[in-house]
Amino acid sequence: MLQHMFATMNDQLDDIMKHYPKAKGQMREELKQQIQLLTSMSDHFLEEWLRFEEKLALLRKQEEGEHNSPSNSLKSIVSKKEPSVQKSILDLDYSDPFQRGQGYFTLLMYHQAAPQFEQAALQQPERLLVRAYLGLSYLHLGRKQEACRHFHFIIPLTEDAMLKALAYNALGCIQAMDRNTEKAQHYFHQAHVADPTIPEPIANLQVCIDNHGCLQLGEKRMVHMG
């Protein structure tokens, strides 16, 4: 798993190095975000490796009988209070396909994210958030019909207002991409009714009316959803 993760991170870094010099505007900002995430992941891996080495060295000393005091036991070291780490990509459990998918998704690596979410959907078919991520991954990959299937599946089953709104909003974005303006506006209105607190559907309605601007999927809101 680690070899695959580092290989993927190296591929991503190679891609950033290739495009960054000529990148401008939103693309440059997205690349900067990816650089920040890769840097954070690298720092985290190094910190965890050093912590592992410390524990391993302590265990070796215990084996040799050099430290027999209870105060120096492995248990006492492990139980020490560690600094709190904010919930982020660094906290993901990479043995879980859903969380692996989230990691790839956060790095905008949708080709790698989609198979992970597919595996997670097979393991937890009732977990609608998995289907939302899978639908968005398909949408980013241009697989709009498959994306629609998952969003339509979510809407009648979820009791989460924000998730329902994001599903309607995604359907509206798909219709807007296909220039079906009337259907797109219908879905954006349904999204606003489902959860009036999120601004993306209204912003997307305005994009449709003006026939100008960028559609907003609102996927960053899902990071905080259980």
Secondary structure, DSSP 8 states (H G I E B T S, - for coil): -HHHHHHHHHHHHHHHHHHGGG--HHHHHHHHHHHHHHHHHHHHHHHHHHHHHHHHHHHHHHHTTS---GGGSHHHHHTS------SSGGG--TTSHHHHHHHHHHTT-HHHHHHHHHHHHHH-TT-HHHHHHHHHHHHHTT-HHHHHHHHHHHTTT---HHHHHHHHHHHHHHHHHTT-HHHHHHHHHHHHHH-TT-SHHHHHHHHHHHT-S-----GGGGGG--
